[in-house]
Amino acid sequence: MKKWLNIALLILAGEAVFILPFVLARVFRPTVLEVFQINNVELGACFSTYGVVAFVSYLFGGSIADKFAPRYLIAIALFSTAAGGLVYSGFPEFWTLQILYGYWGFTTIFLFWAAMLKATRIWGGSDNQGLAFGLLDGGRGLVAAGFGSLGILVFSLFLPEQEINLSLEDRQEAFSQVILVSSAIIGLVGLLILFFLKPVEETNSVAINWRDLFDNFATVIKIPAVYLLMIIILCAYTGYKITDVFSLYASDVMGMNDVESAQVGTYLLYIRPIIGVTIGLLADKTKTSLMMMLGFCIMLVGSILFAAGWIEPSTTTLFLGSILIVATGVYAFRTLYFAALQEGQIPVAVTGTAIGLISLVGYTPDIFMGPAIGYFLDGWPGERGHQYVFMMLAVFSLIGLVAATIFSRISSDK
């Protein structure tokens, strides 16, 4: 029971910490743009600020995870992230919003990211990495969907009964309640982690000195699989960042209102648990690298459907089917990212350091994808801009497929 309680708490914390900086913007993107009075490029700049701080935090946060117990790092990260929601709910100016996103880049990555992933890897042992990370990401998807549904409910409750021609103040009042409720729940999850995440012997960090941390770096940089995983995660995470535009596509191209477009983003999250656990189990029965190759092929097909311009307001079924295809490929990788550490024969003792180095490159889409998406969507409003975004995804899918194929070959040679 202690083991299952641990993974349940890791799942809960693993998505709660990202609700404020990412999930709300993904589910409510049209609303976020309006209530903060910003455009797609400016929102992308906020994501980039987050990404720049996260870039440094990945590197050093990985080492911290190899030195300190996970529950303390995770709990502090949750409390700190929730505190930022108080600023967020006041709809600050653009520059303050950028500073807030930089702050979240520190709280969610330096303190949290590698600690959560290392604890999950150890939970899975040598034979159940796919299951461990499948449960983690599938469960995170369910948590995100729950937050999305709760957010829509709160948003709807605080909107006036007459939803036609809503004022900016009406939307801000409703969305501020969504932010405050989310912040309160994140703080509550932090308390649960602090008091109920049971210390399992293997998950407690070994007392090592700072010289040992540098030795860990020296070990990790000699492993070829590390560099291929950097490329694979970079390409796959590009696809995940593009899921941010689905609710906006529903609004801009399909003509849906704020609540309907938010529902599209939320419904999509409910398939994430199914995909995560299914792909994780398949990866344990076959090879993680094989599942990665399949994931890139699925992403490529989905991106072509959007890039071709076949999806119009009258083709709702095709629209929903296409986002399901893209999401299947993208969410598959959420399970596979670090389940591949075992196949790449990366030692458990340097897990935090390896995750930090891989993430340093793999998550750079946090820096460049926001501005890139904003450039296309604001430069070519409507369907044309969205087509360019998905053309970009097709290119990254091809590059990722090549890297995953090479990874499969070198791991088979060991």
C-alpha atoms as one frame of an Amber mdcrd trajectory, in Angstrom:
protein
   0.000   0.000   0.000   2.897   2.316   0.769   4.240   1.816  -2.755   0.869
   2.520  -4.431   0.273   5.531  -2.210   3.616   6.930  -3.354   2.815   6.675
  -7.066  -0.662   8.148  -6.483   0.848  11.167  -4.725   3.521  11.575  -7.410
   0.779  11.551 -10.062  -1.234  14.161  -8.199   1.756  16.430  -7.631   3.139
  15.812 -11.120   0.313  17.671 -12.818  -0.845  20.004 -10.069   2.436  21.919
 -10.204   1.885  22.759 -13.905  -1.788  23.796 -13.691  -1.149  27.533 -13.327
   1.623  28.066 -15.890   0.367  25.667 -18.569  -2.894  23.749 -18.139  -5.129
  26.793 -17.681  -3.586  28.469 -20.728  -4.048  25.259 -22.733  -7.695  24.774
 -21.790  -8.700  28.463 -21.739  -6.326  29.938 -24.325  -8.842  32.315 -26.015
  -9.994  33.499 -22.575  -6.422  33.940 -21.299  -5.525  36.121 -24.286  -8.542
  38.320 -23.639  -8.487  38.692 -19.845  -4.743  39.465 -19.776  -5.081  41.711
 -22.847  -2.179  40.043 -24.678  -1.718  38.415 -28.078  -0.256  35.041 -29.053
   3.275  36.428 -29.435   3.191  37.975 -25.956   1.871  34.763 -24.399   4.641
  32.956 -26.253   7.155  35.381 -24.749   5.904  34.445 -21.271   6.416  30.768
 -22.083   9.906  31.614 -23.352  10.777  33.374 -20.104   9.667  30.236 -18.290
  11.790  28.180 -20.673  14.956  30.237 -20.184  14.779  29.901 -16.389  13.871
  26.211 -16.747  16.875  25.716 -19.062  19.277  26.506 -16.233  17.087  24.834
 -13.621  17.096  21.479 -15.442  20.872  21.292 -15.211  21.270  22.098 -11.540
  17.926  20.715 -10.425  19.020  17.268 -11.582  21.979  17.360  -9.224  19.816
  18.569  -6.341  17.542  15.543  -6.886  20.537  13.240  -6.447  21.337  14.841
  -3.093  18.064  15.598  -1.235  14.911  13.632  -0.369  12.163  14.038  -3.024
   9.205  14.822  -0.752  10.725  18.009   0.636  11.701  19.310  -2.791   8.282
  18.466  -4.247   6.319  20.006  -1.351   8.296  23.269  -1.430   7.794  23.456
  -5.197   4.022  23.090  -4.847   3.720  25.722  -2.111   5.871  28.177  -4.086
   3.958  27.618  -7.322   0.593  28.083  -5.610   1.778  31.400  -4.129   2.361
  32.678  -7.665  -1.347  32.185  -8.341  -2.135  35.131  -6.066  -0.237  37.405
  -8.452  -1.706  35.681 -11.509  -5.294  36.211 -10.310  -4.740  39.987 -10.286
  -4.187  40.021 -14.103  -0.807  41.794 -13.933   0.798  43.832 -16.709   2.665
  41.958 -19.431   6.124  42.531 -17.925   5.014  41.359 -14.491   3.454  38.335
 -16.153   6.808  37.512 -17.725   8.549  37.730 -14.345   5.880  35.446 -12.880
   6.502  32.855 -15.589  10.232  33.038 -14.881   9.484  32.434 -11.191   7.379
  29.399 -12.124  10.235  28.138 -14.288  12.305  27.933 -11.100   9.648  26.478
  -8.771   8.401  23.788 -11.161  11.761  22.679 -12.552  14.694  23.369 -10.204
  12.874  22.102  -7.124  10.494  19.586  -8.661  11.144  17.994 -12.020  14.094
  15.620 -11.540  12.977  14.740  -8.001   9.614  13.505  -9.290  11.104  11.555
 -12.192  13.834   9.911 -10.120  11.283   8.743  -7.544   9.135   7.340 -10.388
  12.041   5.494 -11.999  12.949   3.804  -8.730   9.279   2.929  -8.151   9.242
   1.028 -11.457  12.344  -1.046 -10.754  14.186  -2.800 -13.566  11.187  -4.457
 -15.253   8.311  -1.982 -15.023   9.636   1.325 -16.312   6.907   1.563 -18.933
   4.221   0.878 -16.337   5.725   3.393 -13.883   5.930   6.240 -16.359   2.671
   5.197 -18.016   0.884   5.442 -14.679   2.627   8.729 -13.938   1.715  10.452
 -17.172  -1.649   8.777 -17.630  -2.561   9.746 -14.102  -1.258  13.268 -14.680
  -3.519  13.496 -17.716  -6.492  12.480 -15.614  -5.579  15.082 -12.981  -5.202
  17.740 -15.696  -8.579  16.774 -17.171 -10.143  16.986 -13.733  -8.661  20.439
 -13.204  -9.868  21.467 -16.650 -13.414  20.290 -15.966 -13.394  21.945 -12.546
 -12.069  25.131 -14.118 -14.845  25.159 -16.730 -17.435  24.584 -14.002 -16.097
  27.431 -11.859 -15.779  29.696 -14.912 -19.364  28.978 -15.957 -20.725  29.506
 -12.437 -19.228  32.989 -12.194 -20.298  34.104 -15.669 -23.543  36.101 -15.930
 -26.547  34.083 -17.052 -26.590  36.023 -20.316 -23.342  34.937 -22.003 -23.765
  37.082 -25.119 -21.586  40.208 -25.326 -19.809  39.556 -22.026 -17.672  42.427
 -20.768 -13.962  42.108 -20.013 -14.732  42.571 -16.313 -17.190  39.652 -16.393
 -14.596  37.346 -17.918 -11.854  38.502 -15.548 -14.028  37.974 -12.479 -14.919
  34.441 -13.570 -11.368  33.499 -14.544  -9.865  34.915 -11.332 -12.000  32.428
  -9.411 -10.619  29.610 -11.576  -7.065  30.717 -10.718  -7.717  31.041  -6.973
  -9.433  27.652  -6.716  -6.545  26.052  -8.630  -3.973  27.711  -6.346  -5.746
  26.469  -3.228  -5.804  22.895  -4.535  -2.097  23.019  -5.453  -1.272  24.144
  -1.906  -3.389  21.282  -0.509  -1.483  18.777  -2.670   1.740  20.171  -1.215
   0.489  19.349   2.294  -0.447  15.821   1.203   3.044  15.289  -0.204   4.718
  16.626   2.918   2.772  14.423   5.323   1.866  11.320   3.309   4.588  10.671
   0.701   6.179   7.766   2.499   9.991   7.579   2.470  10.886   4.332   0.728
  14.466   3.241   1.301  15.416   3.213  -2.355  13.940   6.638  -3.056  15.868
   8.381  -0.330  18.838  10.183  -1.792  22.259   8.886  -0.929  24.373  11.305
   1.069  26.936  12.355  -1.517  29.221  15.346  -1.613  29.437  17.974  -4.315
  32.528  16.377  -5.855  30.487  13.237  -6.481  27.951  15.337  -8.351  30.638
  16.471 -10.797  31.706  12.840 -11.190  28.087  12.049 -12.089  28.247  14.612
 -14.886  31.449  13.033 -16.177  29.724   9.645 -16.251  26.574  10.825 -17.989
  28.243  12.780 -20.808  29.976   9.594 -21.982  26.695   7.760 -22.665  25.583
   8.015 -26.355  21.933   7.336 -25.483  21.825  10.622 -23.568  22.383  12.678
 -26.726  19.804  10.771 -28.758  17.238  11.178 -25.979  17.912  14.920 -26.066
  16.865  15.012 -29.741  13.948  12.615 -29.285  12.462  14.553 -26.386  13.004
  17.896 -28.138  11.014  16.708 -31.171   8.299  15.014 -29.119   7.934  17.934
 -26.720   7.437  20.237 -29.709   4.300  18.228 -30.415   3.168  18.586 -26.817
   3.583  22.366 -26.967   1.417  22.461 -30.105  -1.480  20.877 -28.201  -1.759
  24.334 -26.593  -3.428  25.611 -29.777  -6.260  23.071 -30.031  -8.698  25.203
 -28.025  -7.669  28.252 -30.055  -8.174  26.290 -33.298 -11.676  25.439 -32.071
 -12.321  29.147 -31.549 -10.528  30.648 -34.587 -11.331  28.080 -37.258 -14.287
  26.041 -35.985 -16.177  29.087 -34.621 -16.769  27.747 -31.078 -17.338  30.031
 -28.062 -15.115  30.272 -24.950 -16.749  27.438 -23.020 -16.996  25.119 -26.054
 -13.355  25.664 -27.036 -12.257  25.053 -23.431 -14.258  21.817 -23.447 -12.358
  20.642 -26.532  -9.058  21.103 -24.690 -10.396  19.341 -21.613 -11.978  16.359
 -23.364  -8.641  15.733 -25.036  -6.975  15.335 -21.643  -9.239  12.431 -20.751
  -7.640  10.187 -23.379  -4.179  10.798 -21.923  -4.541   8.192 -19.118  -5.662
   5.516 -21.581  -2.801   6.231 -23.975  -0.229   6.547 -21.189  -0.942   3.230
 -19.485  -1.455   1.335 -22.779   1.803   2.569 -24.295   3.654   1.944 -21.022
   2.541  -1.682 -20.886   3.390  -2.184 -24.564   6.840  -0.669 -23.979   7.489
  -3.180 -21.165   6.421  -6.062 -23.430   8.331  -4.875 -26.515  10.876  -2.022
 -26.573  10.538   1.583 -25.553  12.370   2.672 -28.710   9.874   0.800 -30.914
   7.002   2.651 -29.248   8.851   5.950 -29.804   9.166   5.228 -33.520   5.444
   4.437 -33.678   4.635   7.638 -31.776   6.507   9.820 -34.265   4.722   8.134
 -37.187   1.336   8.880 -35.591   2.337  12.506 -34.909   3.385  12.865 -38.544
   0.034  11.619 -39.853  -1.920  13.930 -37.550   0.173  16.984 -38.402  -0.327
  16.389 -42.130  -4.113  16.283 -41.676  -4.060  19.769 -40.121  -1.366  21.172
 -42.429  -3.265  20.097 -45.554  -6.119  22.508 -44.784  -8.852  19.885 -44.954
 -10.382  20.807 -41.588 -13.108  23.461 -41.795 -16.075  24.560 -39.616 -18.312
  22.038 -41.378 -15.966  19.101 -40.685 -16.298  18.791 -36.902 -15.860  15.015
 -36.961 -12.617  15.308 -38.956 -11.417  18.009 -36.550 -12.039  15.859 -33.477
 -10.526  12.803 -35.171  -7.413  14.707 -36.196  -6.717  16.127 -32.749  -7.206
  12.612 -31.377  -4.509  11.318 -33.760  -2.038  14.070 -32.850  -2.787  13.653
 -29.158  -2.227   9.890 -29.336   1.284  10.379 -30.692   2.089  13.237 -28.334
   0.749  11.614 -25.171   2.517   8.343 -25.993   5.804  10.178 -25.602   4.815
  11.568 -22.237   5.147   7.970 -21.045   8.234   7.103 -23.072  10.500  10.107
 -22.406  12.262   8.682 -19.376  11.136   5.066 -19.492  13.861   4.891 -22.157
  16.564   5.491 -19.524  16.505   1.783 -18.711  16.844   0.692 -22.343  19.658
   3.213 -22.810  21.440   1.575 -19.828  21.811   4.789 -17.853  22.787   3.924
 -14.245  20.147   4.543 -11.574  22.701   6.307  -9.357  23.045   9.153 -11.882
  19.352   9.338 -12.837  18.861  12.905 -11.602  21.963  14.160 -13.390  21.011
  12.353 -16.626  17.477  13.753 -16.493  18.896  17.235 -15.944  21.239  17.066
 -18.936  18.676  15.461 -21.249  16.038  17.983 -20.231  18.474  20.842 -20.828
  18.120  20.276 -24.576  14.926  18.220 -24.725  12.733  20.909 -23.202  14.093
  23.890 -25.150  10.718  24.085 -26.974   9.649  25.879 -23.790  11.897  28.688
 -25.050  11.254  28.840 -28.789   7.862  27.218 -29.458   5.758  29.919 -27.784
   7.150  32.751 -29.930   7.163  30.529 -33.033   3.500  29.585 -32.590   2.609
  33.213 -31.834   4.470  34.393 -34.944   2.471  32.109 -37.243  -0.904  32.597
 -35.555  -0.691  36.392 -35.338   1.094  36.798 -38.697  -1.441  34.666 -40.587
  -4.714  34.835 -38.608  -7.191  32.000 -38.946  -6.630  28.641 -40.588  -3.491
  29.616 -42.545  -1.474  30.322 -39.404  -2.539  27.019 -37.865  -1.475  25.190
 -41.024   2.029  26.613 -40.712   2.180  25.523 -37.067   1.362  21.930 -38.016
   3.812  21.980 -40.927   6.464  22.731 -38.317   5.277  19.746 -36.291   5.599
  17.479 -39.343   9.275  18.462 -39.729  10.063  17.740 -36.080   8.215  14.412
 -36.302  10.499  13.304 -39.145  13.658  14.335 -37.286  12.460  12.533 -34.163
  11.690   9.378 -36.123  15.282   9.251 -37.393  16.704   9.770 -33.883  14.429
   7.085 -32.384  15.501   4.618 -35.081  19.185   5.223 -34.284  18.490   4.905
 -30.547  16.811   1.542 -31.153  19.809   0.283 -33.087  22.481   1.303 -30.577
  20.465  -0.048 -27.629  20.084  -3.380 -29.451  23.855  -3.600 -29.900  24.502
  -3.519 -26.129
